[in-house]
Amino acid sequence: MTELFISAFITLFVVIDPPGCAPIYAGLTKGASAAQARGMAVRALLIATAILLVFSLFGEDLLGALHIELDSFRIAGGFMLFWIAFEMVFEKRTQRREQRVEKMIATPEIEDVSVFPMAMPMLAGPGAIAAVMLLMNEASGLQQSLVVLAAVMAVMMVGLIAVAPLMRVLGDKVEAVITRLLGVLLAALAAQYVIDGLKGSFGI
């Protein structure tokens, strides 16, 4: 039970990537007051949690309606997570997020970033949706899945609120190292999803 919880937590933590999202959020909320920044962080996390919760509860029914077997989704989800891991290791994901920040800053009329791009696609993106659907099936029940999701979002909340002092302590280089290490770990977890999916599909 404990090992399953740790594995599920690490998978969702790495996909949502609090160390990578926090500095991006700091860039998006530059110029906002502390109260405004906290408010947007809370809204973004609530919206993202609701989206992930819906997919964790009804994702399997959606697959059934589309006649997609869970093992097929494991394989597809594994490849998707592996692509995210590849981008994390080679900093492609960070570059794309920074470009999104520059576009948001270039359009100052857009002030509230809680829905876009924070809630979607940064927090509840395709990778996170695939991860929660896979974890819902792997976990022993709904309660454990909800605990994992709540734990990751709690860490994300702390990261978004404490991002300014945190970045002063860590710096860009340390953040890049952490992101690469998490990417390698996610690649291994993604490979395991693909292996499990192939085993289930071919009865190995």
C-alpha positions in Angstrom: 0.0 0.0 0.0 2.8 2.4 1.0 4.9 1.6 -2.1 1.9 2.1 -4.4 1.1 5.4 -2.8 4.7 6.6 -3.2 4.8 5.5 -6.8 1.5 7.2 -7.6 2.6 10.4 -5.8 6.0 10.5 -7.6 4.3 10.0 -11.0 1.8 12.7 -10.5 4.3 15.1 -8.9 6.7 14.7 -11.8 4.0 15.2 -14.4 2.6 18.3 -12.8 6.1 19.4 -12.1 5.8 22.0 -9.2 9.6 22.9 -9.4 9.0 23.8 -13.1 5.6 25.5 -12.7 6.5 27.7 -9.7 9.0 30.0 -11.5 6.7 30.2 -14.5 3.9 31.4 -12.2 6.3 34.0 -10.8 6.8 35.4 -14.2 3.1 35.4 -15.1 2.2 37.3 -11.9 5.0 39.8 -12.0 3.6 43.1 -11.0 0.6 41.6 -9.1 0.2 42.2 -5.4 0.8 39.3 -3.0 -2.9 39.0 -2.4 -3.7 38.9 -6.1 -1.0 36.3 -6.7 -2.3 34.1 -3.9 -5.8 34.4 -5.2 -4.9 33.3 -8.7 -2.8 30.4 -7.3 -5.8 29.2 -5.3 -8.2 29.5 -8.3 -5.7 27.8 -10.6 -5.3 24.8 -8.2 -9.0 24.5 -7.6 -9.8 24.5 -11.3 -7.0 22.0 -12.1 -8.0 19.7 -9.3 -11.6 19.7 -10.5 -10.5 18.8 -14.0 -8.2 16.0 -12.9 -10.9 14.7 -10.4 -13.5 14.5 -13.2 -11.1 12.5 -15.4 -10.0 10.2 -12.5 -13.7 9.4 -11.7 -15.1 9.1 -15.2 -12.1 8.6 -17.4 -12.5 4.8 -17.4 -16.2 5.1 -18.4 -15.1 7.4 -21.2 -12.6 4.8 -22.4 -15.3 2.1 -22.3 -17.7 4.3 -24.3 -15.0 4.7 -26.9 -14.2 0.9 -26.8 -10.6 1.6 -25.8 -9.0 -1.1 -23.6 -7.2 0.1 -20.5 -4.0 -1.7 -21.6 -4.1 0.4 -24.8 -4.4 3.5 -22.7 -1.5 2.4 -20.5 0.7 2.1 -23.6 -0.5 5.5 -25.1 -0.2 7.2 -21.7 3.3 5.7 -21.2 4.5 7.1 -24.5 2.9 10.5 -23.6 4.6 10.6 -20.2 7.9 9.5 -21.8 7.7 12.5 -24.2 7.1 14.8 -21.3 10.2 13.3 -19.6 12.2 13.8 -22.8 11.3 17.5 -22.8 12.1 17.9 -19.2 15.6 16.3 -19.5 16.4 18.5 -22.6 14.6 21.6 -21.2 12.2 21.7 -24.1 9.2 21.9 -21.7 10.8 24.8 -19.8 11.5 26.7 -23.1 7.9 26.3 -24.2 6.5 27.5 -20.9 8.8 30.5 -21.0 7.6 31.4 -24.5 4.0 31.2 -23.2 5.0 33.6 -20.3 6.4 36.1 -22.8 3.2 36.0 -24.8 1.1 36.6 -21.7 3.3 39.5 -20.6 3.1 41.0 -24.1 -0.7 41.2 -23.7 -1.1 43.1 -20.4 -4.9 43.2 -20.8 -5.0 39.6 -19.7 -4.4 39.8 -16.0 -6.0 36.7 -14.5 -3.8 33.7 -15.4 -5.5 31.2 -13.1 -7.6 29.5 -15.8 -5.2 29.9 -18.7 -2.4 29.0 -18.8 -2.0 27.9 -15.1 -5.0 25.5 -14.6 -4.8 24.4 -18.2 -2.5 23.4 -19.7 0.2 23.7 -17.1 -1.3 21.9 -14.2 -4.1 19.8 -15.7 -2.5 19.2 -19.1 -2.8 16.0 -21.3 0.0 14.4 -19.3 -1.6 14.9 -16.0 -5.0 13.8 -17.2 -3.4 10.6 -18.6 -1.5 10.1 -15.3 -4.6 10.4 -13.1 -6.6 8.0 -15.2 -3.7 5.4 -15.1 -3.3 5.9 -11.3 -7.0 5.5 -10.7 -6.8 2.0 -12.1 -3.5 1.2 -10.5 -4.4 2.4 -7.0 -6.4 0.3 -4.6 -9.4 2.6 -4.6 -10.8 6.0 -5.0 -9.7 7.2 -1.5 -6.0 6.6 -2.2 -6.3 8.3 -5.6 -7.9 11.4 -4.0 -5.2 11.4 -1.3 -2.4 11.4 -3.8 -4.1 14.1 -5.9 -4.6 16.2 -2.8 -1.0 15.7 -1.6 0.5 16.8 -4.9 -1.8 19.9 -5.1 -0.9 20.8 -1.6 2.8 20.8 -2.5 1.9 22.8 -5.6 0.1 25.4 -3.5 3.1 25.8 -1.2 5.4 26.1 -4.2 3.2 28.8 -5.9 2.8 30.9 -2.7 6.5 30.6 -1.7 7.9 30.8 -5.2 9.6 34.2 -4.9 11.8 33.4 -1.8 12.2 29.8 -3.0 13.7 30.9 -6.3 16.1 33.3 -4.5 17.3 30.3 -2.5 17.5 27.7 -5.3 18.4 29.8 -8.3 17.9 28.8 -12.0 20.7 26.3 -12.1 19.4 24.2 -9.2 15.9 24.3 -10.6 17.2 23.0 -14.0 19.0 20.2 -12.2 15.9 19.2 -10.3 13.8 19.3 -13.5 16.3 17.0 -15.3 16.4 14.5 -12.4 12.6 14.4 -12.3 12.6 13.9 -16.1 14.8 10.8 -15.8 12.6 9.4 -13.1 9.4 10.0 -15.2 11.0 8.3 -18.2 11.5 5.1 -16.1 7.9 5.2 -14.8 6.6 5.8 -18.4 8.6 2.8 -19.6 7.0 0.7 -16.8 3.5 1.7 -18.0 4.3 0.7 -21.5 5.7 -2.7 -20.3 2.6 -3.3 -18.2 0.3 -2.4 -21.1 2.1 -4.8 -23.5 2.0 -7.6 -20.9 -1.7 -7.1 -20.5 -2.4 -6.9 -24.2 -0.4 -10.0 -25.2 -0.9 -12.0 -22.0 2.8 -12.1 -21.3 
